[in-house]
Amino acid sequence: MALPDSSSRRNSLIPSFIYSSSSKTLPLHHMLNSASAAAPSQPPENLHAGSRGLMIPSPSESRKIEMYSPAFYAACTAGGILSCGLTHMAVTPLDLVKCNMQIDPAKYRASSFWVWKFCLRSRDSGAFPWLGAYLLGYSAQGACKFGFYEFFKKYYSDIAGPEYASKYKTLIYLAGSASAEVIADIALCPFEAVKVRVQTQPGFARGLSDGLPKFVRSEGTLGLYKGLVPLWGRQIPYTMMKFASFETIVELIYKHAIPTPKNECTKGLQLGVSFAGGYIAGVLCAIVSHPADNLVSFLNNAKGATVGDAVKKLGLWGLFTRGLPLRIVMIGTLTGAQWGIYDAFKVSVGLPTTGGPAPAAALASDAELAKA
């Protein structure tokens, strides 16, 4: 009697389009009998214990999702939606304080009880854009950021070739993340404009549903993209630092802090490395992108304002330091959680965690092993 497929219960929790239709698990006794007839002296390979009995996978079940296939990029896109949408929504209180400190530091100070009281009042009045600009905007950004990063990382690695992809992998991380962020910010910009206006002008709107049309009536449709160039100025360096430093930090952790090779580490340990690497990368991201973040908040709050107006009012020192400590805490936590969620989702659908050699080099290595 054939034993039940031990993977069917797990796969039911994941969208079916992600999985290959050819994957199945064969009964143990059938495989043992076939193996004995073909080569009696050799034991069957890849034998493992399933949750409902001793099972052995068919050869086609070596990987649920083929690396760099359309299903792979779809899974990375879905992971990006979860990691960015959920984490940005969770840090809304910190972001609300940060934006108001940037706009009016004399009134809103992180050490003042008033600023936290203001946050609670804003939440109670419905001014928190919990399920509006935050969830939709950063989910769209996360989908493009992570999905296109994986695409461009592979694309640029293929152009470079295995040797140069391995030698200049940091440049590939930087180029891939920058390319992805250009697209991601076009998706985010309208939501970011409404978010900042709702956060910094009490009474302007209760959220995205009424804030978006009101913003368009006031600024015009193109006004939604008034902050696009400063947003690129903030997000592109941020994302380049976020991905390149994360990949480098993770590689260094596995090389110097963990004696066991990555593929032999438990999934829990690998996810812990992802969170630690993401947190450190987030601190670096916050420092690099903070001046542009101040510009985005200023421009989206003041109608008709220019970059020159922002620099003149904030000053160079204020541009680099206003709200920075709070943003370091916020972005460090945010980035660590994003990488943790993203890699946890990848693991849940059968993909490896992020970090390692450049894609072209990895594929070349796999090809050499297959020929050996």
C-alpha angles and dihedrals in degrees: 000000000000115000120234119270104263092203098056095082093051095044092054089070093058127065108271095228090069093065129074114245091221096066116107140143120237126214115267098233092051092052093044092052092048092047092049093052094048100041115001094181096056124073118228116269130234093025113171141159117255125202091259102036145318108315138173122204124233115247091259092062096071091109130013094209124030111234114254093006122130088261090054092054091044090054092048090050091051090048090051092053091053097042098048101033096049098040096047090048090052094054095048093117092054092046091050091054092045094052093049092047088054094050100041112010093167091063101031116052124165090228093052122099088214095068093055091044087052090053092053092048091049091050093049092049091053096251092128107101090213100152098019127055094003100048098037098036099047093038089057090046092048092050091055096037098055099028095050092040091060089046096048093042090058093039095053091043090055090050092050095045127225097292098048093036089060095041096047100028093134090059089051091052090050095047094044095049093045092051092049093048093054088062095039094055093053086059093045103042101083092048092046092053093053092043094055093046092051092046098047103036110056111213095022093111141327095238145310099316095063098019096061098056091041091052092049092050090051102040105016126240092288088054087073087067097043089107096044097104093047087044089055088046089055102036104038095058088039093053094042089054091042097055102031095046092044093053091046095045093049091050091050092048092054091044100047110014104039118052093197119083113251095247089056096049120099118257090244091057091047091052089049089054089049092054094046092047091047094051094051090046090050093057090053090046093053093053095047097047102036100099091055090046089058090050093051092051093047096047096046092048099048118059112231094004121150134206089256090055090052094050091046094051100038098036123215094279092049091046091059101036112027107114093353101130092052091045091052090056092044098046095041091054092040096051094044091051092046094055090044093052094041095051092041089057091048091051091048091059095044101264126129121252119263120272135069138084123348112277098251092049091048092050091048090051091050090050092051091050091050092053093048 
